[in-house]
């Protein structure tokens, strides 16, 4: 059982662009190389036009909380230390049907358990920040404004 | 011919078997599976050597090869497996029915044996330190367990439709009351009040301890034969009236947040074929066994299977609607996954059979039709049983 956070595998070829983006402070979403429609999570073929050509677009990182949970033990050890903590789903500003799962944090370097769960509201505007954990950068969100 | 009609009432469940339920049972999953399958075959009045078909869960530790040579099954001519954990139960019986109805085999067994401590249980706790695929979008942020994944949908459901914890408690209390009448239920002797529900500890807000199913060791099995053959066996046939599976477009297993309409779950797709192939509709269902790994799956499934409209599932649970004997749709009459046992929903199938035989400990008087569903939130399956 892992003692550290579970992190994305940089060797996943479909999503490498996403994690390369977070390392550069960019929130990237996959776009079809032919019809230009966005999709998330990334996948090898466009479900709208069947093109396997693909690229990405850099989004604003802004969105609104679509839903959230507050996790309590029993949890994996590295997460139990942080509990209770929030996990949020964010509907992205450019297309609210594109959603990211992440955490709401009070600011850079802070843990998701540091936000009072009683104050979290569906619909709250949030914006992405990019937090280093070992060799990757996880997108987390702070309240907008 | 309308899709699915070819199967209608052509096969029947002729035998059922199960082990005791508990925590830390000494038998292996394979041994538990053998016990349940052997009992189901005996219950049907058949000899194990007559079994020539087997359908299992992909997660099953005791593979059909191992179980067949222990129980002494005959030459198998049909064997298959179904994935996606709790979504598989009704599909194992449905595939057995398809195989029997099409003549690929004559006597098929389906089963599930599960131990809480077995390697196939709790996959969330064995995740690698580095994850690709679907998990990379949720696990790093601490969305780790099935309860976390369903809690995310539940919070959104409550927000959109005004559902409350009282609605979820209605589900938990109904299942517990039914378990209190069922001597085999793990929670047979344990009463549950609304106050206890409201004061219990959080697991993943908005879901508390009693919104979660039990963790149980045990095994259950059933035997499927043709309707003609079933009429010559020991018990009155329980006909498989309709069977369907459902995997919605753009679905993501358990974390279905990435499509246009996340609250339209697999049950909606499954229901179209299930009732489309049936001679009756949701309003004619006398009793239902609805997959309940978590309480919010009940309102979502009530909507998916057409007992009410979108957003009305929570209100449907009011005024004891789910409770035996007077509710308009008694559900999970043996206690379900929440209070009888959690064996990936296979106990719901056996309770459906007992309702059609008239032998439930919460017998719905004159029940002739029963809906049984498998997991909502994962690629799923369902059965309509008829006496």
Interface residues (C-beta under 8 A of the other chain):
Chain A: X1 X2 X4 X5 X6 X7 X8 X9 X11 X12 X15 X40 X41 X47 X66 X67 X68 X69 X70 X71 X72 X75 X76 X79 X82 X84 X85 X87 X89 X97 X98 X99 X100 X101 X102 X103 X112 X117 X122 X133 X138 X140
Chain B: X125 X126 X127 X128 X129 X130 X131 X132 X133 X134 X135 X136 X137 X138 X139 X140 X141 X142 X143 X144 X145 X148 X151 X152 X153 X155 X156 X159 X201 X202 X203 X204 X205 X206 X207 X250 X252 X255 X257 X258 X259 X260
